[in-house]
Amino acid sequence: MIKEDPHRINDRITGVNEVRLVGDNLEQGVYPLREAQRMAEDMGLDLVEISGSADPPVCRIIEYKKFLYDLKKKQKEIKAKQATVEMKEIRFGPNTDEHDQNFKLKHARKFLEDGHKVKAFVFFRGRTIVFKERGEILLLKFAQELEDIAIVEQMPKLEGKRMIMYLIPKKKK
């Protein structure tokens, strides 16, 4: 199976009479297709269609393999610069004591400093659902402790047997 090139090059550019040439060391402008192909051949390079949807199509005279290499390199750089935001979860019970809260607070602080979102939730098991207020107080106290580095994206909200709150890191200056 032969992989088809994403761009039309040289003789594969068909169905048009004129092309717009852009690039280094050449007179930019609109040229007849045959003349543009001859110019590329004289330079020992390829005529590559950059934008086929334009009228007339935009072409560039370059070495095709080098062009593909540079394109891949640019895409890699863009991908490397993208920050992936991960969702970290911290789970409490309605009767979580002070020590466990502080322990989980340290973890949440580290997650937020690393730039991750934090989903803090209180899980109500069985009859503990009667302690809804205790769960809400616990989450609000948790948010208050982290207010220096986090913003509450969603206030505590009861969904089924869970009371959920989302925290996002503050933007660094």
N, C-alpha and C positions, 0 to 999 in steps of 0.2 A: 504494500500500500504506500503510495507516494504522497507525502504531505504537501499540500498546496501552499504556495507562498501567500502571505496576507496582503501583499502589494503586487500590482501589475508592473512588470518591468519590460523594457525594450520592445520586442515584437508583440508582446501580449497586450500592449495598450492599443485598443481598437475602438472603432465606432466614433472617433472624434477626428476633426480636421486640424484643430489648433490646441496647443497646450500652453499654460503659463509656466515659464521657467523661473525658478528661484534658486538661490544658493550662492556659494562663494565663487570668486574669480570668473564670473561670466556676466554678460549684459542681461539683466532681468527684464522680462517682458513676455508678450504673447508671440509664439512662434508656430509655424506650420509643423505638424507632427513629424513629417519626414526629416525636416531640417534639424529638429531637436534630437532625433535619433542619430542623425549623421554627426552632430556636434559631440554627442556622448561617445560615439564610436571613435571619432578622431582623438578624443582625450583618453581613450582606453578605459572608460568607465561605463556605468549603467544609467539608463534613463528610468527613474523610479517614480511611479505615480504616488504622490503623498496624499492628495485629497481628490478622489474621483467624483465626489458629489458636487464639487465646485464647477462653475461655468466660466471659462474653460477649465478642465482639470488641471490641478497644480502638480507639477513634476519637478524633480531635482536630479541633477547629474552628479552621482556619487558612486562609490564602490558599494554594491548592494550588501555584501557580507559585513562590511564595516558598519553600514547603516543599521542592520539588524542587531549587531553587537551593541551599538550605542543605545538603541531602543530598549534592549533587555537590561542594560546597565541602569538607564533612567528609571525603568519600572522597579528594579531592585531597590534603588535609592528611595523611591516613593514609598515602597512597602516597608522599608526599614524605619522610615520616619513616622509611620502610622503607629499610634499608641493603641494597644488593645486594652480595653477596660474590662477587668474581670470582676465578677460578682462574688464576694465572699460572704458566707453566712455565719452568724453567731446566734446560738440557740440558748434560750433561758427557760427555766420552769417558773411558775408564778411564785414559788417559795425559794428562789435562789438567794443564798446568803451573801453577805458583804464580801467575803474573801473571794468567792467564785466570780462575783461581779467585777472586782478589781482585776482578776486574772483575765477575764474576757475583755475587759476594757483595754488592757495592754495589747492584746491581739488585734482588736479593732483599730487602735491607734497606729499600729505597725501597718496594717492593711491600707488605711487611709493615707499614710505617709508614702506608701509605695504607689499611690494613685488608683487604688481599687475602690469600687463601690462596696458598701457594706449593707447587708440585709440582716437586721437584728429582729428576732422574733421570739415571742413567748409562746410556748406550746402548752396548751391546757389538756391534761389527761384526765379522763373520767369526770369526777365531780369537781375538779379544780376550776372548772369554768365559772363557778360562782365568785372567783377572785379576779374578775376582769379588771377592776380598778387597780388592784395590786400589780397586775401585769402592765397596765398603762403607766402607772407611776414608775415602775422599774425601767421601762423604755425611755420615758421622758428624762429621768435622772441620768440614764446612760447617754442620751443626746446632749444633755447639759454638760456632762464631763468632757465631751468631745467637741464642744462648740468652738474651741480655738482653732481646730483643724478641719472641721466638717460642717456641712450644711445639711439640714434635714430636708430630703427631697420629698418624702411623704410622711405625714404624721402617723402615729400609731392607729391602725385600722384593724378591726376584727374580721377575719376571713375564716369562717368555719371554726376550727379549734385552735387557730393561730391568730395572734395579734402581731402584725407586721409593721415595721418602720424601715425606711430606706435612708441611708446617709451617703452623701457624696463628698469627696475631698474639696476643700476650698482651693481656688486657683492660686498658684504661687506667683509672686511678683518678681 
